[in-house]
């Protein structure tokens, strides 16, 4: 009957033989590769450049953006099954009217944080603006946003078209 020590000795001997065979085979393969590179006048840089160009479909595993997009957002509290929120909804969540109770805690915190975000404050205000300019002949007004109307587009000095209330709010005196 073989002892543990004798089996371990045999394993070590076989591993040494395996590494020797692998080294011999690798030197033979490297020699073939060098011969082919010389035959086709290729350099290592050519081979490295071709490694960047992959053909076919890329797997989802290779793309971290796709992994983040398909992270689980919902979990079944009974079974622990998860769903990313994309594609057909599983049976345990399909009939639920309020899916927020199935949200995973970190996802719920993110969605609450995004819901409480305040809009950006900047110089540009959306929506209709009060008029700043008025045509003295027709009384037509323009807010100063967008394409200038014909009655003010060709004017070199627009201060004569300023409305008094607009000029006071802007901090500029009305031109006379």
Biotite code that builds the C-alpha atoms (Angstrom):
import biotite.structure as struc

atoms = struc.array([
    struc.Atom([0.000, 0.000, 0.000], chain_id="A", res_id=1, res_name="UNK", atom_name="CA", element="C"),
    struc.Atom([1.313, 3.436, -0.973], chain_id="A", res_id=2, res_name="UNK", atom_name="CA", element="C"),
    struc.Atom([1.954, 6.018, 1.697], chain_id="A", res_id=3, res_name="UNK", atom_name="CA", element="C"),
    struc.Atom([1.103, 9.697, 1.495], chain_id="A", res_id=4, res_name="UNK", atom_name="CA", element="C"),
    struc.Atom([4.784, 10.624, 1.274], chain_id="A", res_id=5, res_name="UNK", atom_name="CA", element="C"),
    struc.Atom([5.425, 8.297, -1.667], chain_id="A", res_id=6, res_name="UNK", atom_name="CA", element="C"),
    struc.Atom([2.394, 9.672, -3.565], chain_id="A", res_id=7, res_name="UNK", atom_name="CA", element="C"),
    struc.Atom([3.537, 13.248, -2.925], chain_id="A", res_id=8, res_name="UNK", atom_name="CA", element="C"),
    struc.Atom([7.021, 12.353, -4.190], chain_id="A", res_id=9, res_name="UNK", atom_name="CA", element="C"),
    struc.Atom([5.516, 10.896, -7.376], chain_id="A", res_id=10, res_name="UNK", atom_name="CA", element="C"),
    struc.Atom([3.393, 14.052, -7.825], chain_id="A", res_id=11, res_name="UNK", atom_name="CA", element="C"),
    struc.Atom([6.462, 16.278, -7.452], chain_id="A", res_id=12, res_name="UNK", atom_name="CA", element="C"),
    struc.Atom([8.403, 14.146, -9.982], chain_id="A", res_id=13, res_name="UNK", atom_name="CA", element="C"),
    struc.Atom([5.528, 14.274, -12.477], chain_id="A", res_id=14, res_name="UNK", atom_name="CA", element="C"),
    struc.Atom([5.146, 18.041, -12.034], chain_id="A", res_id=15, res_name="UNK", atom_name="CA", element="C"),
    struc.Atom([8.843, 18.505, -12.754], chain_id="A", res_id=16, res_name="UNK", atom_name="CA", element="C"),
    struc.Atom([8.481, 16.397, -15.914], chain_id="A", res_id=17, res_name="UNK", atom_name="CA", element="C"),
    struc.Atom([5.416, 18.447, -16.953], chain_id="A", res_id=18, res_name="UNK", atom_name="CA", element="C"),
    struc.Atom([7.240, 21.771, -16.579], chain_id="A", res_id=19, res_name="UNK", atom_name="CA", element="C"),
    struc.Atom([10.217, 20.415, -18.551], chain_id="A", res_id=20, res_name="UNK", atom_name="CA", element="C"),
    struc.Atom([7.896, 19.272, -21.380], chain_id="A", res_id=21, res_name="UNK", atom_name="CA", element="C"),
    struc.Atom([6.085, 22.623, -21.387], chain_id="A", res_id=22, res_name="UNK", atom_name="CA", element="C"),
    struc.Atom([9.371, 24.528, -21.570], chain_id="A", res_id=23, res_name="UNK", atom_name="CA", element="C"),
    struc.Atom([10.625, 22.334, -24.444], chain_id="A", res_id=24, res_name="UNK", atom_name="CA", element="C"),
    struc.Atom([7.336, 22.710, -26.337], chain_id="A", res_id=25, res_name="UNK", atom_name="CA", element="C"),
    struc.Atom([7.206, 26.455, -25.768], chain_id="A", res_id=26, res_name="UNK", atom_name="CA", element="C"),
    struc.Atom([10.724, 26.962, -27.152], chain_id="A", res_id=27, res_name="UNK", atom_name="CA", element="C"),
    struc.Atom([9.743, 24.929, -30.218], chain_id="A", res_id=28, res_name="UNK", atom_name="CA", element="C"),
    struc.Atom([6.549, 26.998, -30.708], chain_id="A", res_id=29, res_name="UNK", atom_name="CA", element="C"),
    struc.Atom([8.399, 30.288, -30.193], chain_id="A", res_id=30, res_name="UNK", atom_name="CA", element="C"),
    struc.Atom([10.903, 29.210, -32.848], chain_id="A", res_id=31, res_name="UNK", atom_name="CA", element="C"),
    struc.Atom([8.036, 28.541, -35.284], chain_id="A", res_id=32, res_name="UNK", atom_name="CA", element="C"),
    struc.Atom([6.499, 31.916, -34.516], chain_id="A", res_id=33, res_name="UNK", atom_name="CA", element="C"),
    struc.Atom([9.811, 33.684, -35.138], chain_id="A", res_id=34, res_name="UNK", atom_name="CA", element="C"),
    struc.Atom([10.224, 31.858, -38.453], chain_id="A", res_id=35, res_name="UNK", atom_name="CA", element="C"),
    struc.Atom([6.720, 32.900, -39.517], chain_id="A", res_id=36, res_name="UNK", atom_name="CA", element="C"),
    struc.Atom([7.360, 36.498, -38.453], chain_id="A", res_id=37, res_name="UNK", atom_name="CA", element="C"),
    struc.Atom([10.564, 36.600, -40.523], chain_id="A", res_id=38, res_name="UNK", atom_name="CA", element="C"),
    struc.Atom([8.871, 34.923, -43.472], chain_id="A", res_id=39, res_name="UNK", atom_name="CA", element="C"),
    struc.Atom([6.064, 37.513, -43.513], chain_id="A", res_id=40, res_name="UNK", atom_name="CA", element="C"),
    struc.Atom([8.276, 40.428, -42.360], chain_id="A", res_id=41, res_name="UNK", atom_name="CA", element="C"),
    struc.Atom([6.214, 41.134, -39.244], chain_id="A", res_id=42, res_name="UNK", atom_name="CA", element="C"),
    struc.Atom([7.335, 42.880, -36.083], chain_id="A", res_id=43, res_name="UNK", atom_name="CA", element="C"),
    struc.Atom([6.112, 42.649, -32.524], chain_id="A", res_id=44, res_name="UNK", atom_name="CA", element="C"),
    struc.Atom([4.514, 46.093, -32.961], chain_id="A", res_id=45, res_name="UNK", atom_name="CA", element="C"),
    struc.Atom([2.462, 44.744, -35.892], chain_id="A", res_id=46, res_name="UNK", atom_name="CA", element="C"),
    struc.Atom([1.168, 41.919, -33.744], chain_id="A", res_id=47, res_name="UNK", atom_name="CA", element="C"),
    struc.Atom([0.372, 44.238, -30.821], chain_id="A", res_id=48, res_name="UNK", atom_name="CA", element="C"),
    struc.Atom([-1.489, 46.593, -33.156], chain_id="A", res_id=49, res_name="UNK", atom_name="CA", element="C"),
    struc.Atom([-3.599, 43.741, -34.493], chain_id="A", res_id=50, res_name="UNK", atom_name="CA", element="C"),
    struc.Atom([-4.533, 42.626, -30.970], chain_id="A", res_id=51, res_name="UNK", atom_name="CA", element="C"),
    struc.Atom([-6.505, 45.854, -30.476], chain_id="A", res_id=52, res_name="UNK", atom_name="CA", element="C"),
    struc.Atom([-8.689, 45.086, -33.483], chain_id="A", res_id=53, res_name="UNK", atom_name="CA", element="C"),
    struc.Atom([-11.118, 42.373, -32.508], chain_id="A", res_id=54, res_name="UNK", atom_name="CA", element="C"),
    struc.Atom([-13.635, 40.871, -34.837], chain_id="A", res_id=55, res_name="UNK", atom_name="CA", element="C"),
    struc.Atom([-17.122, 39.723, -34.016], chain_id="A", res_id=56, res_name="UNK", atom_name="CA", element="C"),
    struc.Atom([-19.395, 40.645, -31.162], chain_id="A", res_id=57, res_name="UNK", atom_name="CA", element="C"),
    struc.Atom([-17.967, 41.825, -27.910], chain_id="A", res_id=58, res_name="UNK", atom_name="CA", element="C"),
    struc.Atom([-19.251, 40.096, -24.847], chain_id="A", res_id=59, res_name="UNK", atom_name="CA", element="C"),
    struc.Atom([-21.109, 41.946, -22.112], chain_id="A", res_id=60, res_name="UNK", atom_name="CA", element="C"),
    struc.Atom([-18.456, 40.898, -19.624], chain_id="A", res_id=61, res_name="UNK", atom_name="CA", element="C"),
    struc.Atom([-15.805, 42.972, -21.403], chain_id="A", res_id=62, res_name="UNK", atom_name="CA", element="C"),
    struc.Atom([-17.815, 46.188, -21.110], chain_id="A", res_id=63, res_name="UNK", atom_name="CA", element="C"),
    struc.Atom([-17.989, 47.691, -17.603], chain_id="A", res_id=64, res_name="UNK", atom_name="CA", element="C"),
    struc.Atom([-20.641, 50.183, -18.737], chain_id="A", res_id=65, res_name="UNK", atom_name="CA", element="C"),
    struc.Atom([-22.958, 47.349, -19.688], chain_id="A", res_id=66, res_name="UNK", atom_name="CA", element="C"),
    struc.Atom([-22.306, 45.613, -16.389], chain_id="A", res_id=67, res_name="UNK", atom_name="CA", element="C"),
    struc.Atom([-23.262, 48.757, -14.488], chain_id="A", res_id=68, res_name="UNK", atom_name="CA", element="C"),
    struc.Atom([-26.375, 49.216, -16.609], chain_id="A", res_id=69, res_name="UNK", atom_name="CA", element="C"),
    struc.Atom([-27.589, 45.685, -15.902], chain_id="A", res_id=70, res_name="UNK", atom_name="CA", element="C"),
    struc.Atom([-27.002, 45.744, -12.146], chain_id="A", res_id=71, res_name="UNK", atom_name="CA", element="C"),
    struc.Atom([-29.903, 44.447, -10.088], chain_id="A", res_id=72, res_name="UNK", atom_name="CA", element="C"),
    struc.Atom([-32.375, 47.153, -9.051], chain_id="A", res_id=73, res_name="UNK", atom_name="CA", element="C"),
    struc.Atom([-35.222, 45.050, -7.677], chain_id="A", res_id=74, res_name="UNK", atom_name="CA", element="C"),
    struc.Atom([-35.203, 42.027, -5.359], chain_id="A", res_id=75, res_name="UNK", atom_name="CA", element="C"),
    struc.Atom([-37.934, 39.618, -4.308], chain_id="A", res_id=76, res_name="UNK", atom_name="CA", element="C"),
    struc.Atom([-38.013, 39.640, -0.491], chain_id="A", res_id=77, res_name="UNK", atom_name="CA", element="C"),
    struc.Atom([-39.298, 36.051, -0.326], chain_id="A", res_id=78, res_name="UNK", atom_name="CA", element="C"),
    struc.Atom([-36.985, 34.243, -2.737], chain_id="A", res_id=79, res_name="UNK", atom_name="CA", element="C"),
    struc.Atom([-34.122, 36.704, -3.120], chain_id="A", res_id=80, res_name="UNK", atom_name="CA", element="C"),
    struc.Atom([-34.464, 36.714, -6.920], chain_id="A", res_id=81, res_name="UNK", atom_name="CA", element="C"),
    struc.Atom([-33.288, 39.940, -8.564], chain_id="A", res_id=82, res_name="UNK", atom_name="CA", element="C"),
    struc.Atom([-34.246, 41.918, -11.664], chain_id="A", res_id=83, res_name="UNK", atom_name="CA", element="C"),
    struc.Atom([-32.379, 44.753, -13.363], chain_id="A", res_id=84, res_name="UNK", atom_name="CA", element="C"),
    struc.Atom([-35.498, 46.602, -14.483], chain_id="A", res_id=85, res_name="UNK", atom_name="CA", element="C"),
    struc.Atom([-34.773, 45.922, -18.146], chain_id="A", res_id=86, res_name="UNK", atom_name="CA", element="C"),
    struc.Atom([-36.715, 43.494, -20.273], chain_id="A", res_id=87, res_name="UNK", atom_name="CA", element="C"),
    struc.Atom([-39.807, 41.560, -19.320], chain_id="A", res_id=88, res_name="UNK", atom_name="CA", element="C"),
    struc.Atom([-40.712, 41.812, -15.651], chain_id="A", res_id=89, res_name="UNK", atom_name="CA", element="C"),
    struc.Atom([-40.623, 38.556, -13.662], chain_id="A", res_id=90, res_name="UNK", atom_name="CA", element="C"),
    struc.Atom([-43.868, 37.194, -12.236], chain_id="A", res_id=91, res_name="UNK", atom_name="CA", element="C"),
    struc.Atom([-43.102, 38.262, -8.656], chain_id="A", res_id=92, res_name="UNK", atom_name="CA", element="C"),
    struc.Atom([-43.068, 41.965, -9.678], chain_id="A", res_id=93, res_name="UNK", atom_name="CA", element="C"),
    struc.Atom([-45.165, 42.017, -12.842], chain_id="A", res_id=94, res_name="UNK", atom_name="CA", element="C"),
    struc.Atom([-48.508, 42.608, -11.093], chain_id="A", res_id=95, res_name="UNK", atom_name="CA", element="C"),
    struc.Atom([-47.188, 45.036, -8.462], chain_id="A", res_id=96, res_name="UNK", atom_name="CA", element="C"),
    struc.Atom([-48.553, 48.567, -8.802], chain_id="A", res_id=97, res_name="UNK", atom_name="CA", element="C"),
    struc.Atom([-45.892, 50.078, -6.544], chain_id="A", res_id=98, res_name="UNK", atom_name="CA", element="C"),
    struc.Atom([-42.479, 48.619, -7.349], chain_id="A", res_id=99, res_name="UNK", atom_name="CA", element="C"),
    struc.Atom([-40.665, 50.804, -4.819], chain_id="A", res_id=100, res_name="UNK", atom_name="CA", element="C"),
    struc.Atom([-41.101, 48.176, -2.092], chain_id="A", res_id=101, res_name="UNK", atom_name="CA", element="C"),
    struc.Atom([-38.983, 45.788, -4.203], chain_id="A", res_id=102, res_name="UNK", atom_name="CA", element="C"),
    struc.Atom([-36.139, 48.293, -4.725], chain_id="A", res_id=103, res_name="UNK", atom_name="CA", element="C"),
    struc.Atom([-32.738, 47.272, -3.450], chain_id="A", res_id=104, res_name="UNK", atom_name="CA", element="C"),
    struc.Atom([-31.554, 49.604, -0.644], chain_id="A", res_id=105, res_name="UNK", atom_name="CA", element="C"),
    struc.Atom([-28.612, 51.209, -2.471], chain_id="A", res_id=106, res_name="UNK", atom_name="CA", element="C"),
    struc.Atom([-30.740, 51.721, -5.589], chain_id="A", res_id=107, res_name="UNK", atom_name="CA", element="C"),
    struc.Atom([-33.511, 53.288, -3.510], chain_id="A", res_id=108, res_name="UNK", atom_name="CA", element="C"),
    struc.Atom([-31.018, 55.681, -1.946], chain_id="A", res_id=109, res_name="UNK", atom_name="CA", element="C"),
    struc.Atom([-29.711, 56.696, -5.370], chain_id="A", res_id=110, res_name="UNK", atom_name="CA", element="C"),
    struc.Atom([-33.210, 57.256, -6.758], chain_id="A", res_id=111, res_name="UNK", atom_name="CA", element="C"),
    struc.Atom([-34.198, 59.313, -3.693], chain_id="A", res_id=112, res_name="UNK", atom_name="CA", element="C"),
    struc.Atom([-31.074, 61.431, -4.083], chain_id="A", res_id=113, res_name="UNK", atom_name="CA", element="C"),
    struc.Atom([-31.768, 62.072, -7.758], chain_id="A", res_id=114, res_name="UNK", atom_name="CA", element="C"),
    struc.Atom([-35.410, 62.919, -7.022], chain_id="A", res_id=115, res_name="UNK", atom_name="CA", element="C"),
    struc.Atom([-34.352, 65.582, -4.501], chain_id="A", res_id=116, res_name="UNK", atom_name="CA", element="C"),
    struc.Atom([-31.815, 67.219, -6.830], chain_id="A", res_id=117, res_name="UNK", atom_name="CA", element="C"),
    struc.Atom([-32.374, 70.908, -7.296], chain_id="A", res_id=118, res_name="UNK", atom_name="CA", element="C"),
    struc.Atom([-32.334, 72.257, -10.822], chain_id="A", res_id=119, res_name="UNK", atom_name="CA", element="C"),
    struc.Atom([-29.170, 73.934, -12.000], chain_id="A", res_id=120, res_name="UNK", atom_name="CA", element="C"),
    struc.Atom([-29.009, 77.621, -11.322], chain_id="A", res_id=121, res_name="UNK", atom_name="CA", element="C"),
    struc.Atom([-27.294, 79.650, -13.944], chain_id="A", res_id=122, res_name="UNK", atom_name="CA", element="C"),
    struc.Atom([-27.702, 82.755, -16.020], chain_id="A", res_id=123, res_name="UNK", atom_name="CA", element="C"),
    struc.Atom([-30.056, 81.134, -18.486], chain_id="A", res_id=124, res_name="UNK", atom_name="CA", element="C"),
    struc.Atom([-33.680, 81.079, -17.353], chain_id="A", res_id=125, res_name="UNK", atom_name="CA", element="C"),
    struc.Atom([-36.073, 78.799, -19.187], chain_id="A", res_id=126, res_name="UNK", atom_name="CA", element="C"),
    struc.Atom([-39.486, 79.804, -20.407], chain_id="A", res_id=127, res_name="UNK", atom_name="CA", element="C"),
    struc.Atom([-40.894, 83.120, -21.599], chain_id="A", res_id=128, res_name="UNK", atom_name="CA", element="C"),
    struc.Atom([-38.935, 86.210, -20.622], chain_id="A", res_id=129, res_name="UNK", atom_name="CA", element="C"),
    struc.Atom([-40.179, 89.740, -20.005], chain_id="A", res_id=130, res_name="UNK", atom_name="CA", element="C"),
    struc.Atom([-39.703, 92.080, -22.965], chain_id="A", res_id=131, res_name="UNK", atom_name="CA", element="C"),
    struc.Atom([-36.565, 94.232, -22.993], chain_id="A", res_id=132, res_name="UNK", atom_name="CA", element="C"),
    struc.Atom([-36.973, 96.000, -26.334], chain_id="A", res_id=133, res_name="UNK", atom_name="CA", element="C"),
    struc.Atom([-39.964, 97.703, -27.951], chain_id="A", res_id=134, res_name="UNK", atom_name="CA", element="C"),
    struc.Atom([-40.490, 99.083, -31.429], chain_id="A", res_id=135, res_name="UNK", atom_name="CA", element="C"),
    struc.Atom([-41.544, 102.749, -30.983], chain_id="A", res_id=136, res_name="UNK", atom_name="CA", element="C"),
    struc.Atom([-43.613, 102.724, -34.175], chain_id="A", res_id=137, res_name="UNK", atom_name="CA", element="C"),
    struc.Atom([-45.633, 99.527, -33.816], chain_id="A", res_id=138, res_name="UNK", atom_name="CA", element="C"),
    struc.Atom([-45.301, 98.760, -30.098], chain_id="A", res_id=139, res_name="UNK", atom_name="CA", element="C"),
    struc.Atom([-44.069, 95.196, -30.794], chain_id="A", res_id=140, res_name="UNK", atom_name="CA", element="C"),
    struc.Atom([-41.765, 93.846, -28.050], chain_id="A", res_id=141, res_name="UNK", atom_name="CA", element="C"),
    struc.Atom([-38.802, 91.474, -27.969], chain_id="A", res_id=142, res_name="UNK", atom_name="CA", element="C"),
    struc.Atom([-37.214, 89.790, -24.954], chain_id="A", res_id=143, res_name="UNK", atom_name="CA", element="C"),
    struc.Atom([-33.674, 89.841, -26.314], chain_id="A", res_id=144, res_name="UNK", atom_name="CA", element="C"),
    struc.Atom([-33.600, 86.060, -26.658], chain_id="A", res_id=145, res_name="UNK", atom_name="CA", element="C"),
    struc.Atom([-33.591, 84.193, -29.936], chain_id="A", res_id=146, res_name="UNK", atom_name="CA", element="C"),
    struc.Atom([-33.423, 85.655, -33.394], chain_id="A", res_id=147, res_name="UNK", atom_name="CA", element="C"),
    struc.Atom([-33.796, 89.428, -33.493], chain_id="A", res_id=148, res_name="UNK", atom_name="CA", element="C"),
    struc.Atom([-36.874, 90.769, -35.302], chain_id="A", res_id=149, res_name="UNK", atom_name="CA", element="C"),
    struc.Atom([-36.396, 92.819, -38.471], chain_id="A", res_id=150, res_name="UNK", atom_name="CA", element="C"),
    struc.Atom([-37.118, 96.155, -36.781], chain_id="A", res_id=151, res_name="UNK", atom_name="CA", element="C"),
    struc.Atom([-34.095, 95.773, -34.455], chain_id="A", res_id=152, res_name="UNK", atom_name="CA", element="C"),
    struc.Atom([-31.846, 93.390, -36.366], chain_id="A", res_id=153, res_name="UNK", atom_name="CA", element="C"),
    struc.Atom([-30.210, 96.078, -38.497], chain_id="A", res_id=154, res_name="UNK", atom_name="CA", element="C"),
    struc.Atom([-29.852, 98.628, -35.670], chain_id="A", res_id=155, res_name="UNK", atom_name="CA", element="C"),
    struc.Atom([-26.290, 99.350, -34.601], chain_id="A", res_id=156, res_name="UNK", atom_name="CA", element="C"),
    struc.Atom([-27.346, 100.869, -31.271], chain_id="A", res_id=157, res_name="UNK", atom_name="CA", element="C"),
    struc.Atom([-30.164, 98.933, -29.603], chain_id="A", res_id=158, res_name="UNK", atom_name="CA", element="C"),
    struc.Atom([-30.324, 101.171, -26.547], chain_id="A", res_id=159, res_name="UNK", atom_name="CA", element="C"),
    struc.Atom([-32.932, 103.426, -28.168], chain_id="A", res_id=160, res_name="UNK", atom_name="CA", element="C"),
    struc.Atom([-35.322, 100.427, -28.274], chain_id="A", res_id=161, res_name="UNK", atom_name="CA", element="C"),
    struc.Atom([-34.921, 99.509, -24.574], chain_id="A", res_id=162, res_name="UNK", atom_name="CA", element="C"),
    struc.Atom([-38.053, 99.496, -22.451], chain_id="A", res_id=163, res_name="UNK", atom_name="CA", element="C"),
    struc.Atom([-37.790, 101.744, -19.353], chain_id="A", res_id=164, res_name="UNK", atom_name="CA", element="C"),
    struc.Atom([-38.657, 98.929, -16.877], chain_id="A", res_id=165, res_name="UNK", atom_name="CA", element="C"),
    struc.Atom([-36.194, 96.573, -18.479], chain_id="A", res_id=166, res_name="UNK", atom_name="CA", element="C"),
    struc.Atom([-33.413, 99.136, -18.450], chain_id="A", res_id=167, res_name="UNK", atom_name="CA", element="C"),
    struc.Atom([-33.972, 99.870, -14.735], chain_id="A", res_id=168, res_name="UNK", atom_name="CA", element="C"),
    struc.Atom([-33.876, 96.168, -13.852], chain_id="A", res_id=169, res_name="UNK", atom_name="CA", element="C"),
    struc.Atom([-30.762, 95.713, -15.953], chain_id="A", res_id=170, res_name="UNK", atom_name="CA", element="C"),
    struc.Atom([-29.103, 98.624, -14.162], chain_id="A", res_id=171, res_name="UNK", atom_name="CA", element="C"),
    struc.Atom([-28.529, 100.702, -17.285], chain_id="A", res_id=172, res_name="UNK", atom_name="CA", element="C"),
    struc.Atom([-30.051, 104.195, -17.673], chain_id="A", res_id=173, res_name="UNK", atom_name="CA", element="C"),
    struc.Atom([-32.471, 104.771, -20.518], chain_id="A", res_id=174, res_name="UNK", atom_name="CA", element="C"),
    struc.Atom([-30.867, 106.468, -23.495], chain_id="A", res_id=175, res_name="UNK", atom_name="CA", element="C"),
    struc.Atom([-32.531, 109.644, -24.691], chain_id="A", res_id=176, res_name="UNK", atom_name="CA", element="C"),
])
